[in-house]
Amino acid sequence: MVQVQQRVAAELERIGAVVDELGERFVAAGHQLHLVGGPVRDAMLGRLQDDLDFTTSATPEEVERLLKGWADAVWDIGRAFGTIGCRKGGWTIEITTYRSEAYSPDSRKPEVAYGTDLGGDLGRRDFTVNAMAVSIPDRRFEDPFGGIVDLAHRVLRTPGRPEDSFSDDPLRMMRAARFAAQLGFDVAPEVVAAMTAMAERIDVISAERVRDELVKLVCAPYPRLGLALLVDTGLAARVLPELPALRLERDEHHRHKDVYEHSLTVLEQAMDLEPRLAGEDGAGVPDFVVRFAALIHDIGKPRTRRFVDGGTVTFHHHDVVGAKLARKRMKALRFSGEQIDAVAKLVELHLRFHGYGDGEWTDSAVRRYVRDAGDQLERLHILTRADCTTRNKRKAERLRRTYDDLERRIAVLAEQEELDSIRPDLDGNRIMEVLGIGPGREVGEAYRFLLELRMDEGPQEAAVAEAALRAWWAGRQG
């Protein structure tokens, strides 16, 4: 415990100039100010970030007035919820008036009321590890619900009865799973029991808020912990029902307990390959698209399962069906069109490599693989490699070498032909000139013919492409 307090003191020293100046302004105006929640927890874990959260007795209008002239920038981040944001140097700061909030049984929006003291504010927070505070500028530690003990034991517990907490804000059930995934903590049995009993209450939460928690969970260091909690409590059946449905299936090779376990393993293996997406500085960040595609790449299997002679199970076309299901679910969760397109494309293409065999693909087939993947090619490389979860080391090594070979062929062709921008050797204007026609459907058909020619035979000289185009056109006219 002493070590934890020393760690907090050291972290506060690092930000002392900022928090002390701010605290003195509030105290001089007759208000209390406390560093609260996640920053206090993270300071104890030795991982304080550049985002600081405070709670105060001041109203949003008073907060805004106190920040002006001190902060580099001030903005209204959520006045209706009592929150004002600002930036000071490299720090992003949010200051929220003491508050309480609750959801009525059929409401999607919380009813917010300002509180009167720190104890009441901490009591309304989601978990004890987030219900600790440090007064500023005198730096007095406040922990009325034993958060420091739960932090030491790495457990998530609510300040009061979990049923009351989840009734006040059902999204906290999702947050329990998210924090388990982010921190690697266990969730107290009474919290799990309440989540299970109250899972249907998540239905009152907006799709956008559920989506945001799901993204944070999937991008966390230990997503399996959070996803398993959602599945086991029945929450996943309400927010991502395609995931628990996978527990009913076995994969076609009978190598895994079920497709659900396989999918979690693919997700973790995709995470290991994420450095391939790192920028020029070599620093990678969690990539939601590739992680989510890895998690749901097999969601088409329940719809396509068929039993054949000998007890074999098949899932023909589960890639195509899965892509459609991915689109439907992500639209329901209000994901952006760009994210939906990217994930659906990866799900649809995740089996394509298995037609490569031992390298029998022609250069034309390799070009089509690159063209169809488009800007998701590197993510497709990751997903395809991660999808190998066989325990047969010889088979796994053979698949790895084969995919290495495919990537080498892509690299060679890319260097020769600029595969990332494959297009016909003649543009639409030249097509019309050669054929003597105006704009219309026939130009598009000619364009597609030339694109297929480009895929099959590689780059062509303009004269060769024009001759092929004329021959194709003559055949159509005849």
C-alpha positions as CSV (number, residue, x, y, z in Angstrom):
1,M,0.0,0.0,0.0
2,V,2.8,2.4,0.8
3,Q,4.4,1.7,-2.5
4,V,1.1,2.6,-4.2
5,Q,0.9,5.9,-2.4
6,Q,4.5,6.7,-3.2
7,R,3.8,6.0,-6.9
8,V,0.8,8.3,-6.8
9,A,2.9,11.0,-5.1
10,A,5.5,10.7,-7.8
11,E,3.0,10.9,-10.6
12,L,1.4,14.0,-9.0
13,E,4.8,15.6,-8.9
14,R,5.0,15.1,-12.6
15,I,1.8,17.1,-13.2
16,G,2.1,19.3,-10.1
17,A,2.7,22.6,-11.9
18,V,-0.6,22.1,-13.8
19,V,-2.9,20.7,-11.1
20,D,-1.6,23.0,-8.4
21,E,-2.2,26.2,-10.4
22,L,-5.6,25.0,-11.3
23,G,-6.4,24.0,-7.7
24,E,-5.4,27.3,-6.4
25,R,-7.7,29.1,-8.8
26,F,-10.7,27.1,-7.6
27,V,-9.8,27.3,-3.9
28,A,-9.4,31.1,-4.2
29,A,-12.9,31.2,-5.7
30,G,-14.3,29.2,-2.7
31,H,-14.6,25.9,-4.5
32,Q,-13.3,22.3,-4.1
33,L,-11.4,20.6,-6.9
34,H,-10.4,16.9,-7.0
35,L,-8.4,14.8,-9.4
36,V,-10.8,11.8,-9.8
37,G,-11.5,8.5,-11.4
38,G,-9.3,7.0,-14.1
39,P,-6.3,9.3,-13.6
40,V,-6.1,8.4,-9.9
41,R,-6.4,4.7,-10.7
42,D,-3.8,5.0,-13.5
43,A,-1.4,7.0,-11.3
44,M,-1.5,4.1,-8.8
45,L,-0.7,1.7,-11.6
46,G,2.2,3.9,-12.8
47,R,0.6,4.7,-16.1
48,L,-0.9,8.2,-15.9
49,Q,-1.8,9.5,-19.3
50,D,-2.1,13.1,-20.6
51,D,-5.9,13.2,-20.0
52,L,-6.9,14.5,-16.6
53,D,-10.4,14.3,-15.1
54,F,-11.5,16.5,-12.2
55,T,-14.6,16.9,-10.2
56,T,-15.6,20.2,-8.5
57,S,-18.2,22.0,-6.4
58,A,-18.3,24.7,-9.0
59,T,-21.1,24.9,-11.6
60,P,-20.2,24.6,-15.3
61,E,-20.6,28.3,-15.7
62,E,-18.2,29.0,-12.8
63,V,-15.7,26.4,-14.2
64,E,-15.7,28.1,-17.6
65,R,-15.0,31.5,-16.0
66,L,-12.2,30.1,-13.8
67,L,-10.5,28.4,-16.8
68,K,-10.5,31.5,-19.0
69,G,-7.2,33.3,-18.9
70,W,-5.5,30.2,-17.6
71,A,-6.1,27.5,-20.2
72,D,-4.8,27.6,-23.7
73,A,-8.3,26.6,-25.0
74,V,-11.7,26.0,-23.4
75,W,-14.6,24.1,-24.9
76,D,-18.1,23.1,-23.9
77,I,-17.7,19.3,-24.0
78,G,-21.0,18.5,-22.3
79,R,-22.6,21.3,-20.4
80,A,-25.8,19.4,-20.0
81,F,-23.9,16.7,-18.1
82,G,-21.9,19.3,-16.1
83,T,-18.6,19.0,-18.0
84,I,-16.3,21.7,-19.4
85,G,-13.0,20.8,-21.2
86,C,-9.8,22.6,-21.7
87,R,-6.2,22.3,-22.8
88,K,-3.2,23.4,-20.9
89,G,0.2,22.7,-22.5
90,G,0.2,19.0,-23.4
91,W,-2.6,18.2,-21.0
92,T,-6.3,17.7,-21.9
93,I,-8.5,18.4,-18.9
94,E,-12.2,17.7,-18.2
95,I,-13.8,19.2,-15.2
96,T,-17.3,18.0,-14.1
97,T,-19.5,19.4,-11.4
98,Y,-20.4,17.0,-8.6
99,R,-23.3,15.1,-9.9
100,S,-25.7,12.1,-9.8
101,E,-27.4,10.5,-12.7
102,A,-29.9,7.7,-13.3
103,Y,-31.9,6.1,-16.1
104,S,-35.6,5.6,-15.9
105,P,-36.6,2.1,-16.9
106,D,-37.5,3.1,-20.5
107,S,-35.1,5.9,-21.1
108,R,-32.0,6.0,-23.3
109,K,-30.7,9.2,-21.7
110,P,-29.6,9.7,-18.1
111,E,-31.3,12.2,-15.9
112,V,-28.5,14.4,-14.5
113,A,-28.6,16.3,-11.2
114,Y,-25.8,18.2,-9.7
115,G,-24.5,16.9,-6.4
116,T,-23.4,18.8,-3.3
117,D,-20.3,16.9,-2.1
118,L,-17.4,14.7,-3.1
119,G,-18.7,11.6,-1.2
120,G,-22.0,11.6,-3.2
121,D,-20.2,12.1,-6.4
122,L,-17.8,9.2,-5.8
123,G,-20.7,7.0,-4.6
124,R,-22.3,7.3,-8.1
125,R,-19.3,6.1,-10.0
126,D,-19.1,2.8,-11.7
127,F,-16.4,0.9,-9.8
128,T,-14.5,1.3,-6.6
129,V,-11.1,1.6,-8.5
130,N,-12.6,4.6,-10.3
131,A,-14.1,6.1,-7.1
132,M,-10.9,7.5,-5.6
133,A,-9.9,11.1,-5.6
134,V,-7.1,13.4,-4.7
135,S,-7.9,16.9,-3.5
136,I,-6.1,19.7,-5.3
137,P,-3.8,21.6,-4.4
138,D,-3.4,20.0,-0.9
139,R,-3.3,16.4,-2.4
140,R,-5.4,14.7,0.2
141,F,-6.3,11.1,-0.8
142,E,-10.0,10.2,-0.7
143,D,-11.1,6.5,-0.9
144,P,-14.4,6.0,0.9
145,F,-15.2,2.7,-0.9
146,G,-11.9,0.8,-0.6
147,G,-10.8,1.2,-4.2
148,I,-7.2,1.0,-3.3
149,V,-7.7,-2.5,-1.8
150,D,-9.6,-3.7,-4.9
151,L,-6.9,-2.2,-7.0
152,A,-4.3,-4.2,-5.1
153,H,-6.4,-7.4,-5.5
154,R,-7.1,-6.6,-9.2
155,V,-10.9,-6.9,-8.9
156,L,-13.8,-4.8,-10.2
157,R,-16.4,-4.1,-7.6
158,T,-19.2,-1.4,-7.5
159,P,-19.2,1.2,-4.6
160,G,-22.7,0.1,-3.6
161,R,-25.0,-2.7,-4.6
162,P,-24.3,-3.6,-8.3
163,E,-28.0,-3.9,-8.9
164,D,-28.4,-0.2,-7.9
165,S,-25.4,0.9,-9.9
166,F,-26.6,-0.9,-13.1
167,S,-30.1,0.3,-12.6
168,D,-28.8,3.9,-12.5
169,D,-26.7,3.4,-15.7
170,P,-27.0,0.0,-17.5
171,L,-24.0,0.9,-19.7
172,R,-21.8,0.2,-16.6
173,M,-22.3,-3.5,-17.4
174,M,-20.5,-3.0,-20.7
175,R,-17.9,-0.9,-18.9
176,A,-17.3,-3.9,-16.5
177,A,-16.3,-6.0,-19.5
178,R,-14.3,-3.2,-21.0
179,F,-12.3,-2.5,-17.8
180,A,-11.7,-6.2,-17.4
181,A,-10.2,-6.2,-20.9
182,Q,-8.2,-3.0,-20.4
183,L,-6.8,-3.8,-16.9
184,G,-6.8,-7.6,-16.9
185,F,-8.8,-7.5,-13.7
186,D,-11.3,-10.1,-12.4
187,V,-14.9,-9.0,-11.9
188,A,-16.4,-9.7,-8.4
189,P,-19.0,-12.5,-8.4
190,E,-21.8,-10.3,-7.2
191,V,-21.2,-8.0,-10.1
192,V,-21.2,-10.8,-12.6
193,A,-24.5,-12.1,-11.0
194,A,-26.1,-8.7,-11.3
195,M,-24.9,-8.3,-15.0
196,T,-26.5,-11.7,-15.7
197,A,-29.8,-10.9,-14.0
198,M,-30.1,-7.4,-15.6
199,A,-28.7,-8.0,-19.1
200,E,-31.9,-6.9,-20.8
201,R,-31.5,-3.4,-19.3
202,I,-28.7,-2.8,-21.8
203,D,-31.5,-2.4,-24.4
204,V,-32.3,1.2,-23.1
205,I,-28.7,2.3,-24.0
206,S,-28.2,4.0,-27.4
207,A,-26.4,2.0,-30.1
208,E,-23.7,4.6,-30.3
209,R,-22.8,4.3,-26.6
210,V,-22.7,0.5,-26.8
211,R,-20.6,0.7,-29.9
212,D,-18.0,3.0,-28.2
213,E,-17.6,0.6,-25.3
214,L,-17.3,-2.4,-27.7
215,V,-14.6,-0.6,-29.6
216,K,-12.6,0.1,-26.4
217,L,-13.0,-3.5,-25.3
218,V,-11.8,-5.0,-28.6
219,C,-8.9,-2.6,-28.7
220,A,-7.8,-3.4,-25.1
221,P,-4.8,-5.5,-24.2
222,Y,-6.9,-8.5,-23.0
223,P,-10.1,-8.5,-25.1
224,R,-10.8,-12.2,-24.5
225,L,-11.5,-11.4,-20.8
226,G,-14.1,-8.8,-21.7
227,L,-15.7,-10.7,-24.5
228,A,-16.0,-13.9,-22.4
229,L,-17.8,-11.8,-19.7
230,L,-20.2,-10.4,-22.2
231,V,-21.0,-13.9,-23.5
232,D,-21.3,-15.6,-20.1
233,T,-23.6,-12.9,-18.7
234,G,-25.9,-12.8,-21.7
235,L,-25.0,-9.2,-22.6
236,A,-23.4,-10.3,-25.9
237,A,-26.7,-12.0,-26.9
238,R,-28.2,-8.5,-26.9
239,V,-25.5,-6.4,-28.4
240,L,-23.5,-8.8,-30.6
241,P,-25.6,-12.0,-30.8
242,E,-23.5,-13.4,-33.6
243,L,-20.7,-14.0,-31.1
244,P,-22.3,-16.4,-28.6
245,A,-24.0,-18.1,-31.5
246,L,-20.5,-19.4,-32.5
247,R,-20.4,-21.6,-29.3
248,L,-22.9,-23.9,-30.9
249,E,-20.6,-24.8,-33.8
250,R,-17.6,-26.9,-34.5
251,D,-15.2,-26.0,-37.3
252,E,-14.9,-28.3,-40.3
253,H,-11.5,-29.7,-39.1
254,H,-12.7,-30.6,-35.6
255,R,-9.5,-29.2,-34.2
256,H,-11.1,-26.7,-31.8
257,K,-13.5,-26.9,-29.0
258,D,-15.9,-24.7,-31.0
259,V,-15.8,-21.8,-33.5
260,Y,-16.2,-19.4,-30.6
261,E,-12.9,-20.4,-29.1
262,H,-11.3,-20.5,-32.5
263,S,-12.5,-16.9,-33.2
264,L,-11.0,-15.6,-29.9
265,T,-7.7,-17.3,-30.7
266,V,-7.7,-15.7,-34.2
267,L,-8.3,-12.3,-32.6
268,E,-5.3,-12.8,-30.3
269,Q,-3.1,-14.0,-33.1
270,A,-4.2,-11.0,-35.2
271,M,-3.1,-8.7,-32.3
272,D,0.3,-10.3,-32.4
273,L,0.6,-9.4,-36.1
274,E,-0.6,-5.8,-35.7
275,P,3.0,-4.4,-35.8
276,R,2.8,-5.1,-39.5
277,L,0.5,-2.1,-39.6
278,A,2.9,0.2,-37.8
279,G,3.7,3.6,-39.3
280,E,7.1,4.8,-40.4
281,D,8.1,5.5,-36.8
282,G,7.5,1.8,-36.0
283,A,4.8,2.6,-33.4
284,G,1.7,0.5,-33.8
285,V,-1.7,1.1,-32.2
286,P,-4.6,-1.3,-31.7
287,D,-6.4,-1.6,-35.0
288,F,-10.1,-2.1,-34.5
289,V,-10.9,-3.1,-38.1
290,V,-8.5,-6.0,-38.2
291,R,-9.4,-7.1,-34.6
292,F,-13.1,-7.0,-35.2
293,A,-12.8,-8.8,-38.5
294,A,-10.8,-11.5,-36.8
295,L,-13.4,-11.8,-34.1
296,I,-16.4,-12.1,-36.4
297,H,-14.8,-13.6,-39.5
298,D,-16.8,-16.9,-39.0
299,I,-20.2,-15.5,-38.0
300,G,-21.6,-16.9,-41.2
301,K,-21.1,-20.5,-40.0
302,P,-24.3,-20.9,-37.9
303,R,-26.4,-20.0,-41.0
304,T,-24.5,-22.3,-43.4
305,R,-23.8,-25.4,-41.2
306,R,-24.7,-28.6,-43.0
307,F,-24.2,-32.2,-41.9
308,V,-23.0,-34.7,-44.5
309,D,-22.3,-38.4,-44.6
310,G,-19.8,-39.6,-42.0
311,G,-20.6,-36.9,-39.5
312,T,-18.6,-34.2,-41.3
313,V,-19.8,-30.6,-40.9
314,T,-19.5,-28.1,-43.7
315,F,-20.0,-24.3,-43.8
316,H,-20.1,-23.6,-47.5
317,H,-20.2,-19.9,-48.4
318,H,-20.0,-18.8,-44.8
319,D,-17.6,-16.1,-46.0
320,V,-20.2,-14.4,-48.1
321,V,-23.0,-14.9,-45.6
322,G,-20.7,-13.7,-42.8
323,A,-19.9,-10.5,-44.7
324,K,-23.7,-9.7,-45.0
325,L,-24.2,-10.4,-41.3
326,A,-21.2,-8.2,-40.4
327,R,-22.7,-5.3,-42.4
328,K,-26.1,-5.7,-40.8
329,R,-24.7,-5.9,-37.2
330,M,-22.3,-3.0,-37.7
331,K,-25.0,-0.8,-39.2
332,A,-27.2,-1.5,-36.2
333,L,-24.4,-0.4,-33.9
334,R,-23.9,2.8,-36.0
335,F,-20.4,2.2,-37.2
336,S,-19.2,4.4,-40.0
337,G,-19.6,3.3,-43.6
338,E,-15.8,3.1,-44.0
339,Q,-15.4,0.7,-41.0
340,I,-18.4,-1.4,-42.2
341,D,-16.9,-1.7,-45.7
342,A,-13.5,-2.6,-44.4
343,V,-14.7,-5.3,-42.0
344,A,-17.2,-6.8,-44.5
345,K,-14.5,-7.0,-47.2
346,L,-12.1,-8.8,-44.9
347,V,-14.8,-11.3,-43.8
348,E,-15.8,-12.0,-47.4
349,L,-12.1,-12.5,-48.5
350,H,-10.8,-14.4,-45.5
351,L,-11.0,-17.8,-47.3
352,R,-9.7,-16.7,-50.6
353,F,-6.1,-17.8,-49.9
354,H,-7.1,-21.4,-49.4
355,G,-7.5,-21.7,-53.2
356,Y,-3.8,-20.9,-53.6
357,G,-2.9,-24.5,-52.8
358,D,0.9,-25.0,-53.1
359,G,1.3,-21.9,-55.3
360,E,-0.8,-22.9,-58.3
361,W,-2.3,-19.5,-58.8
362,T,-1.4,-17.7,-62.0
363,D,-0.1,-14.2,-62.0
364,S,-3.6,-13.2,-63.1
365,A,-5.1,-14.8,-59.9
366,V,-2.6,-13.0,-57.8
367,R,-3.5,-9.7,-59.4
368,R,-7.2,-10.3,-58.7
369,Y,-6.4,-11.1,-55.1
370,V,-4.7,-7.8,-54.7
371,R,-7.4,-5.9,-56.6
372,D,-10.2,-7.4,-54.6
373,A,-8.5,-6.7,-51.3
374,G,-7.8,-3.1,-52.3
375,D,-6.7,-0.9,-49.4
376,Q,-7.4,-3.8,-47.0
377,L,-4.6,-6.0,-48.4
378,E,-2.3,-5.7,-45.4
379,R,-5.1,-6.4,-43.0
380,L,-6.1,-9.3,-45.1
381,H,-2.5,-10.7,-44.8
382,I,-2.9,-10.4,-41.0
383,L,-6.3,-12.0,-40.9
384,T,-5.4,-14.9,-43.2
385,R,-2.3,-15.7,-41.2
386,A,-4.1,-15.4,-37.9
387,D,-6.8,-17.7,-39.1
388,C,-4.4,-20.7,-38.9
389,T,-5.0,-22.2,-35.4
390,T,-4.2,-25.8,-36.1
391,R,-2.3,-27.7,-33.5
392,N,-0.5,-29.6,-36.3
393,K,2.9,-27.9,-36.3
394,R,3.8,-29.3,-39.7
395,K,0.6,-28.1,-41.3
396,A,0.9,-24.7,-39.7
397,E,4.4,-24.3,-41.0
398,R,3.4,-25.3,-44.5
399,L,0.6,-22.8,-44.5
400,R,3.0,-20.1,-43.2
401,R,5.5,-20.9,-46.0
402,T,2.8,-20.9,-48.6
403,Y,1.5,-17.5,-47.6
404,D,5.1,-16.2,-47.5
405,D,5.3,-17.3,-51.1
406,L,2.1,-15.5,-52.0
407,E,3.3,-12.3,-50.4
408,R,6.6,-12.5,-52.2
409,R,4.8,-12.9,-55.5
410,I,2.6,-9.9,-54.7
411,A,5.7,-7.9,-53.9
412,V,7.4,-8.8,-57.2
413,L,4.3,-8.1,-59.3
414,A,3.7,-4.8,-57.4
415,E,7.3,-3.7,-58.1
416,Q,6.8,-4.5,-61.8
417,E,3.2,-3.3,-62.3
418,E,2.1,-1.0,-59.5
419,L,-0.5,-3.4,-58.4
420,D,-2.0,-1.0,-55.9
421,S,-3.4,1.1,-58.8
422,I,-4.4,-1.6,-61.3
423,R,-6.5,-0.1,-64.1
424,P,-6.9,-0.8,-67.8
425,D,-4.2,0.3,-70.3
426,L,-6.7,2.7,-72.0
427,D,-8.9,5.2,-70.2
428,G,-12.5,6.0,-71.1
429,N,-11.7,8.8,-73.4
430,R,-9.3,6.7,-75.4
431,I,-11.8,3.8,-75.6
432,M,-14.4,6.2,-77.1
433,E,-11.8,7.5,-79.6
434,V,-10.7,4.0,-80.7
435,L,-14.3,2.7,-81.1
436,G,-15.8,5.9,-82.4
437,I,-18.6,5.9,-79.8
438,G,-19.9,8.4,-77.2
439,P,-20.4,8.1,-73.4
440,G,-22.7,5.2,-72.4
441,R,-23.0,1.7,-71.1
442,E,-20.8,0.3,-73.9
443,V,-17.8,2.3,-72.7
444,G,-18.2,0.7,-69.3
445,E,-18.3,-2.8,-70.8
446,A,-15.2,-2.0,-72.9
447,Y,-13.4,-0.7,-69.7
448,R,-14.2,-4.0,-67.9
449,F,-13.0,-6.0,-70.8
450,L,-9.7,-4.2,-70.8
451,L,-9.4,-4.6,-67.0
452,E,-9.8,-8.3,-67.3
453,L,-7.2,-8.3,-70.1
454,R,-4.9,-6.4,-67.8
455,M,-5.5,-8.9,-65.0
456,D,-4.9,-11.9,-67.2
457,E,-1.8,-10.7,-69.2
458,G,-0.3,-7.8,-67.2
459,P,0.5,-4.4,-68.6
460,Q,0.1,-4.0,-72.4
461,E,1.5,-1.5,-74.9
462,A,-1.2,1.0,-76.0
463,A,-1.1,-0.4,-79.6
464,V,-1.6,-4.0,-78.3
465,A,-4.5,-2.9,-76.0
466,E,-6.1,-1.0,-78.8
467,A,-5.9,-4.0,-81.2
468,A,-7.4,-6.3,-78.5
469,L,-10.2,-3.7,-77.9
470,R,-11.0,-3.5,-81.7
471,A,-11.2,-7.3,-81.9
472,W,-13.5,-7.5,-78.9
473,W,-15.7,-4.8,-80.4
474,A,-15.8,-6.5,-83.8
475,G,-16.9,-9.7,-82.2
476,R,-19.7,-7.9,-80.4
477,Q,-20.9,-6.3,-83.7
478,G,-20.8,-9.6,-85.5
